[in-house]
Amino acid sequence: MLAPMEDVTDTAFRELVLHNTRPGNLDVVFTEFTSTDGLCHPRGRDNVARRLVVSDTERQLLKDKGVKIVAQIWGNNPDKYFEAVRFLDENYDFDGIDINMGCPVRNVVSHGSCSALIDHEPLASEIIKAAREATSLPVSVKTRIGFKKVDTERWMNFLLRQPLDGIILHGRIQKQMSKGEADWDEIAKASAIRDEVAPDVPIIGNGDVFSLEDIQERCYLYKTDGVMIGRGIF
Ligand SMILES: Cc1cc2nc3c(=O)[nH]c(=O)nc-3n(C[C@H](O)[C@H](O)[C@H](O)COP(=O)(O)O)c2cc1C
């Protein structure tokens, strides 16, 4: 999977990647993260809509190369998730919806959005339920292994009991931002919990992957169903 990257993975960038990928090497691309508050606001909607543009040429490449496209959204209000996901379902042609529970940036975390949800299970649960009820598309969560501390066991035991079609796990905590190394042993721990709790839910590992060979090795060693690449694409 190609990671969602703010100010990077717009339709032009995705088209460049799609153009240069061999069929079979890439399965899913993501939009930049898009605010549910914005999607629910009559004027805000026009501002955030540019994040959801899929050009005709990108659409053709997605089809030719058998790649899915997922819209990533963020926010902290379950009602707005319901409305935003319903709007996306009815007005766009995405293959899935991903909820951002991983962004570590202060101005989203201070509002209780994104990675802040790792420490707020009841709200995270309501948000997932609202998104799930609004669409029949697959719903996934992209998240981290903890907020202020590594918390993989508690957080994965919770997430794997939610009505989700997949989990993308970045092997860092919020406090690390992008610093240090991604901890793939914690990702392996999540895969083991998945085997016990929800064997059908794919876990996609993320963090510091830079080559195709590396992808195969990570899936094998850490028992993930796939890998998401962010900065490695550069
Ligand atoms: C410039 C930039 C923008 C990012 N924007 C988003 C985003 O919008 N949504 C998201 O879930 N993660 C975002 N991320 C995090 C990446 O998706 C990914 O989880 C992180 O970079 C770790 O993967 P990597 O080591 O392969 O880069 C961003 C990362 C970078 C470098």
The ligand as an SDF file (V2000), in Angstrom:
LIG
                    3D

 31 33  0  0  0  0  0  0  0  0999 V2000
    4.8190   14.1980    4.6590 C   0  0  0  0  0  0  0  0  0  0  0  0
    4.0070   13.1820    5.4080 C   0  0  0  0  0  0  0  0  0  0  0  0
    2.6360   13.3330    5.4960 C   0  0  0  0  0  0  0  0  0  0  0  0
    1.8530   12.3870    6.1720 C   0  0  0  0  0  0  0  0  0  0  0  0
    0.4870   12.5100    6.1710 N   0  0  0  0  0  0  0  0  0  0  0  0
   -0.2810   11.5040    6.6840 C   0  0  0  0  0  0  0  0  0  0  0  0
   -1.6960   11.4980    6.5600 C   0  0  0  0  0  0  0  0  0  0  0  0
   -2.3120   12.4040    5.9800 O   0  0  0  0  0  0  0  0  0  0  0  0
   -2.3830   10.4480    7.1020 N   0  0  0  0  0  0  0  0  0  0  0  0
   -1.7430    9.4150    7.7440 C   0  0  0  0  0  0  0  0  0  0  0  0
   -2.4030    8.4680    8.2000 O   0  0  0  0  0  0  0  0  0  0  0  0
   -0.4020    9.3930    7.8780 N   0  0  0  0  0  0  0  0  0  0  0  0
    0.3300   10.3820    7.3420 C   0  0  0  0  0  0  0  0  0  0  0  0
    1.6960   10.2980    7.4120 N   0  0  0  0  0  0  0  0  0  0  0  0
    2.3210    9.1100    8.0220 C   0  0  0  0  0  0  0  0  0  0  0  0
    2.6130    8.0500    6.9490 C   0  0  0  0  0  0  0  0  0  0  0  0
    1.4100    7.5990    6.3490 O   0  0  0  0  0  0  0  0  0  0  0  0
    3.3440    6.8360    7.5680 C   0  0  0  0  0  0  0  0  0  0  0  0
    2.5330    6.2500    8.5510 O   0  0  0  0  0  0  0  0  0  0  0  0
    4.6800    7.2330    8.1930 C   0  0  0  0  0  0  0  0  0  0  0  0
    5.4060    8.0940    7.3450 O   0  0  0  0  0  0  0  0  0  0  0  0
    5.5380    5.9800    8.4870 C   0  0  0  0  0  0  0  0  0  0  0  0
    5.7620    5.2340    7.3250 O   0  0  0  0  0  0  0  0  0  0  0  0
    7.1600    5.3390    6.5020 P   0  0  0  0  0  0  0  0  0  0  0  0
    8.2730    5.0510    7.4760 O   0  0  0  0  0  0  0  0  0  0  0  0
    7.0390    4.3090    5.4200 O   0  0  0  0  0  0  0  0  0  0  0  0
    7.2510    6.7310    5.9930 O   0  0  0  0  0  0  0  0  0  0  0  0
    2.4740   11.2610    6.7880 C   0  0  0  0  0  0  0  0  0  0  0  0
    3.8830   11.1270    6.7020 C   0  0  0  0  0  0  0  0  0  0  0  0
    4.6400   12.0600    6.0260 C   0  0  0  0  0  0  0  0  0  0  0  0
    6.1390   11.8560    5.9260 C   0  0  0  0  0  0  0  0  0  0  0  0
  1  2  1  0
  2  3  1  0
  2 30  2  0
  3  4  2  0
  4  5  1  0
  4 28  1  0
  5  6  2  0
  6  7  1  0
  6 13  1  0
  7  8  2  0
  7  9  1  0
  9 10  1  0
 10 11  2  0
 10 12  1  0
 12 13  2  0
 13 14  1  0
 14 15  1  0
 14 28  1  0
 15 16  1  0
 16 17  1  0
 16 18  1  0
 18 19  1  0
 18 20  1  0
 20 21  1  0
 20 22  1  0
 22 23  1  0
 23 24  1  0
 24 25  2  0
 24 26  1  0
 24 27  1  0
 28 29  2  0
 29 30  1  0
 30 31  1  0
M  END
$$$$
